[in-house]
């Protein structure tokens, strides 16, 4: 393994730790989808196509009437890249 590959791996481990802390402290996120707005709960951090992704599960919440429509049309799971999550997290924090 080259030094560059080692540094990249160490950086990913650091990022995973930071994101995990944020997600565990604030496990819920509201997302607006093409099928409506839903509330999601953090489940896990994993890799897809060599990219770090955060897994969220749709929560059945009476405050969000689109939940059934979202689950039927696009499923109960949502996968966000780290940058997508941080953008949504920041937007929600300012709202």
C-alpha positions in Angstrom: 0.0 0.0 0.0 1.4 3.4 -1.0 1.6 6.3 1.4 -1.1 8.1 -0.5 -3.4 5.1 -0.2 -2.6 4.8 3.5 -3.4 8.5 4.0 -6.7 8.2 2.2 -7.7 5.2 4.3 -6.8 7.1 7.5 -8.8 10.1 6.4 -11.8 7.9 5.7 -11.6 6.4 9.1 -11.4 9.8 10.7 -14.4 11.0 8.7 -16.4 7.9 9.6 -15.8 8.6 13.3 -16.8 12.2 13.1 -20.0 11.4 11.1 -20.9 8.6 13.4 -20.7 11.0 16.4 -22.9 13.6 14.6 -25.5 10.9 13.6 -25.6 9.3 17.0 -26.1 12.7 18.7 -28.8 13.8 16.1 -30.2 10.5 14.7 -33.2 12.1 12.9 -33.3 14.1 9.7 -36.2 15.5 7.7 -35.9 15.0 3.9 -38.0 16.3 1.1 -38.2 13.8 -1.7 -40.0 13.7 -5.0 -42.8 11.8 -3.2 -43.2 14.1 -0.2 -41.5 15.0 3.0 -40.5 12.3 5.5 -38.6 11.8 8.8 -35.7 9.4 8.7 -33.6 7.7 11.4 -29.9 7.0 11.1 -29.1 3.3 10.8 -25.5 2.8 9.7 -22.4 4.0 7.9 -21.2 1.8 5.0 -19.5 2.0 1.6 -21.1 1.8 -1.8 -19.0 2.0 -5.0 -16.0 2.8 -2.8 -17.8 5.9 -1.3 -18.8 6.4 2.2 -22.6 6.5 2.6 -25.0 7.0 5.5 -28.0 4.8 5.7 -31.3 6.2 7.0 -34.7 4.4 7.5 -38.0 6.1 6.9 -40.0 6.5 10.2 -43.8 6.2 10.3 -44.6 9.5 11.8 -48.1 11.0 12.0 -46.7 14.5 11.5 -45.6 13.6 8.0 -48.5 12.5 5.9 -46.4 11.5 2.9 -44.7 8.6 4.7 -46.8 5.9 3.0 -46.4 7.4 -0.4 -42.6 7.6 0.1 -42.3 4.0 1.3 -44.4 2.7 -1.6 -42.7 4.6 -4.4 -39.1 4.9 -3.4 -38.7 2.6 -0.4 -38.0 2.9 3.3 -34.2 3.2 3.0 -32.3 6.3 2.0 -28.6 6.5 1.3 -26.7 9.8 1.5 -23.1 10.6 0.8 -21.3 12.4 3.5 -21.5 15.7 1.7 -25.3 15.3 1.0 -25.9 14.5 4.7 -23.9 17.5 5.9 -25.7 19.8 3.5 -29.1 18.5 4.7 -28.0 18.6 8.3 -26.8 22.2 8.0 -30.0 23.2 6.1 -32.1 21.7 8.8 -30.1 23.4 11.6 -30.7 26.8 10.0 -34.4 26.2 9.3 
